[in-house]
């Protein structure tokens, strides 16, 4: 038996972006949230309160609970890495932290990575052979892509 695909012809489209589905008030989800932020002071305040909740003390509690690291351990690791991502060397954005890369099986901390390198490693399934194959691909096709146009 084959899987049935949803019919996209009957999906209601947003007035603001015809390529996106309708969410509410004839808007897509992103535009609806912007509209709420502009017009609803209670919703806006709830968003601001959520931002305030992500304060440094919450981050410290999070890394202690998840990885067994204190902020001092984090700073030591960052200093050992030269102040940037262990893979590419890019430093953290202002008022942000590098991602704590860890083995998902043992939960052991490996190094600190920027968001891009951490996502790339995840997309490569933490497999060095896949990373090597991707590197070979890029070397083989260097100069053939859109970046040179």
C-alpha positions as CSV (number, residue, x, y, z in Angstrom):
1,X,0.0,0.0,0.0
2,X,1.4,3.4,-0.9
3,X,1.3,6.4,1.4
4,X,-1.1,9.1,0.5
5,X,0.4,12.6,0.1
6,X,-1.6,15.5,1.5
7,X,-3.4,17.5,-1.1
8,X,-1.7,20.9,-1.4
9,X,-4.2,22.4,-3.8
10,X,-6.8,22.8,-1.0
11,X,-4.3,24.5,1.5
12,X,-5.3,28.0,2.3
13,X,-2.5,30.4,1.5
14,X,-1.5,33.5,3.5
15,X,-2.2,36.9,2.0
16,X,1.2,38.2,3.1
17,X,3.3,35.4,1.5
18,X,1.5,33.3,-1.1
19,X,4.1,30.6,-0.8
20,X,3.2,30.0,2.9
21,X,0.1,28.4,4.5
22,X,-2.4,30.6,6.3
23,X,-1.9,30.7,10.0
24,X,-4.3,33.3,11.4
25,X,-5.9,36.6,10.3
26,X,-4.9,35.7,6.7
27,X,-1.2,35.9,7.7
28,X,1.6,33.3,7.8
29,X,2.9,32.3,11.2
30,X,5.8,34.7,11.2
31,X,3.8,37.8,10.1
32,X,1.0,36.9,12.6
33,X,3.6,36.9,15.5
34,X,4.9,40.2,14.3
35,X,1.4,41.6,14.2
36,X,0.7,40.3,17.7
37,X,3.9,41.9,19.0
38,X,2.9,45.3,17.5
39,X,-0.8,45.2,18.5
40,X,-1.1,43.2,21.7
41,X,0.8,44.6,24.8
42,X,0.1,41.6,26.9
43,X,1.6,39.2,24.3
44,X,4.5,41.6,23.8
45,X,5.2,41.7,27.6
46,X,5.1,37.9,27.7
47,X,7.8,37.7,25.0
48,X,9.9,40.3,26.8
49,X,9.6,38.3,30.0
50,X,10.6,35.2,28.2
51,X,13.8,37.0,27.0
52,X,14.6,38.2,30.5
53,X,14.3,34.6,31.7
54,X,17.2,33.6,29.6
55,X,19.7,35.4,31.9
56,X,23.3,34.3,32.7
57,X,22.3,32.6,35.9
58,X,19.9,30.4,33.9
59,X,22.7,29.5,31.5
60,X,25.0,28.7,34.4
61,X,22.4,26.3,35.8
62,X,21.8,24.8,32.4
63,X,25.4,23.9,31.7
64,X,25.9,22.6,35.2
65,X,22.9,20.3,34.9
66,X,23.4,19.2,31.3
67,X,27.2,19.0,31.1
68,X,28.6,19.2,34.6
69,X,30.4,22.5,33.7
70,X,30.6,25.6,35.7
71,X,31.0,29.0,34.0
72,X,34.6,29.0,35.1
73,X,35.1,25.6,33.4
74,X,33.5,27.0,30.3
75,X,35.9,30.1,30.3
76,X,38.9,27.8,30.9
77,X,37.9,25.7,27.9
78,X,37.3,28.8,25.8
79,X,40.8,30.1,26.7
80,X,42.5,26.8,25.9
81,X,40.8,26.9,22.5
82,X,42.2,30.4,21.8
83,X,38.9,32.2,22.4
84,X,37.0,30.7,19.5
85,X,35.3,27.7,17.9
86,X,37.5,24.6,18.2
87,X,36.7,23.8,14.5
88,X,36.9,27.1,12.6
89,X,38.3,29.6,15.2
90,X,35.4,32.1,15.0
91,X,34.7,33.8,18.4
92,X,31.3,33.9,20.1
93,X,28.9,36.7,19.1
94,X,28.5,39.5,21.6
95,X,26.4,38.4,24.6
96,X,26.3,34.8,23.4
97,X,28.2,31.6,24.2
98,X,29.7,29.0,21.9
99,X,27.8,25.7,21.8
100,X,29.1,23.0,24.1
101,X,29.8,20.0,21.8
102,X,29.4,16.7,23.6
103,X,29.1,13.0,22.8
104,X,25.4,12.2,22.8
105,X,26.1,8.6,24.0
106,X,28.4,9.3,27.0
107,X,27.5,13.0,27.4
108,X,31.2,13.8,27.7
109,X,32.1,17.3,26.7
110,X,34.4,17.5,23.7
111,X,35.0,21.2,22.9
112,X,33.2,24.5,22.2
113,X,31.9,25.1,18.7
114,X,30.1,27.9,16.9
115,X,26.6,27.3,15.9
116,X,27.5,26.7,12.2
117,X,30.2,24.1,13.0
118,X,28.0,22.4,15.6
119,X,25.1,22.1,13.1
120,X,27.5,20.8,10.4
121,X,28.8,18.1,12.6
122,X,25.3,17.1,13.5
123,X,24.3,17.0,9.8
124,X,27.4,14.9,9.1
125,X,26.0,12.5,11.8
126,X,29.2,12.9,14.0
127,X,30.9,10.6,11.4
128,X,34.5,11.5,10.5
129,X,34.3,9.5,7.3
130,X,31.2,11.5,6.2
131,X,33.1,14.7,7.0
132,X,36.1,13.5,5.0
133,X,33.9,12.6,2.0
134,X,32.3,16.1,2.2
135,X,35.7,17.7,2.3
136,X,36.8,15.7,-0.7
137,X,33.7,16.7,-2.5
138,X,34.3,20.4,-1.8
139,X,38.0,20.1,-2.9
140,X,37.0,18.4,-6.1
141,X,34.4,21.0,-7.0
142,X,36.1,24.1,-5.6
143,X,35.7,27.0,-7.9
144,X,32.7,25.5,-9.7
145,X,30.0,26.8,-7.5
146,X,27.9,30.0,-7.2
147,X,30.4,31.6,-4.8
148,X,32.7,32.4,-7.8
149,X,30.0,34.1,-9.8
